[in-house]
């Protein structure tokens, strides 16, 4: 299960596609009933059913959930999600932003998918367009020649480094084999397994082997070794962006500056 609700204290626990886990605490809100319903909507939006597949995305939706519960409580609303009316939601969304409306709409849709308990008029309203229109940041500015040069150099450095690590990992995989439960997982064997099974290493028995191996040798961190080899064999999203910039007609790069691209070396 990618996400589930913990009733006491209220929280939503997520298991992300990369195997990592995180819990979003929601136990200090003024309307526990509404908070619980929205927590169910938050869990229902976990990947692959929804678009929440990373810790930062959970945090964003968690903030939206908290703000909604607190704002409606301050306005005198004490009911659950089933008691929400279209007028209540319109007043809340009109006072907020496009992003806050989008995120809370998703929470309510998720709740209705698992419980089917929203008022019919609210359910129908959620199928329509948002009230708050997306506001453009303004006209795009063209890159300068210097920015293009920095962008190309930075992306090429990312791609070259990734390609070098990928070739070394492939060479290791060629010397690896299926390790037994009692054998030490060498880098060659890890590369061989990942190249055979794909980038998701949590197959049956793998986690148990990691825990058993860690108990015998504290210096051996199998999970860290798997993550490192996985990043060498399968391109990280940052590498994919760099490839797109260099070889895909600069697709995926916003033309309003490069300071927020988060590519080291720019």
JOQUI-V620447 format. One record per pair of residues at least 12 apart in sequence whose C-alpha atoms are under 8 Angstrom apart, sorted by the first residue. I is the first residue (numbers start at 1). J is the second residue. Records with the same first field share a line. If there is no record, write none. Layout:
I: J  J
This chain:
1: 15
2: 14  15  16  46  47  48
3: 15  43  44  46
4: 40  43
5: 39  40  43
7: 36
8: 27
9: 25  26  27
10: 25  26  27  36
11: 23  24  25  26  27  39
12: 24  25  26  39  42  43
13: 43
14: 43  46
16: 47  53  54
17: 47  53
18: 200
19: 202
22: 55
24: 58  59  62
26: 39  62  66
29: 66  69  70
30: 69  70  73
31: 69  70  73  78  79
33: 79  80  81
34: 69  78  79  80  81
35: 65  66  69  80
37: 80  81  111
38: 65  81  107  108  111
39: 65  107
40: 110  111  114
41: 106  107  108  109  110  111  112  114
42: 61  62  107  110  111
43: 110
44: 110  111  113  114
45: 106  107  110
61: 103  104
64: 100  103  104
65: 104  107
68: 92  104
71: 92
72: 92
81: 108  117  118
82: 117  118  119
83: 118  119
84: 118  119  122
85: 119  121  122
86: 121  122  125
90: 131
93: 131  132
94: 131  132
97: 132
98: 130  131  132  133  134
101: 130  131  132
102: 130
105: 126
109: 123  126
140: 255  256
141: 255  256  257
142: 255  256
143: 255  256  257
147: 258
150: 266
151: 258  266
152: 245  246
153: 266
154: 263  264  265  266
155: 242  243  245  246  263
156: 242  246
158: 239  242  263
159: 239  242  243
162: 232  235  239
165: 232  233
166: 232  233  234
169: 191  229  232  233
170: 191  233
172: 187  188  189  191  192
173: 188  189  190  191  192  193  195
174: 188  192
175: 188  189  192
176: 188  189  190  191  192
177: 189  192  193
178: 192  193
181: 209
184: 213
185: 222
187: 225  229
190: 225  226  229
191: 229  230  233
194: 229  230  233
195: 233
199: 230  234
201: 226
210: 222  223
238: 263
241: 253
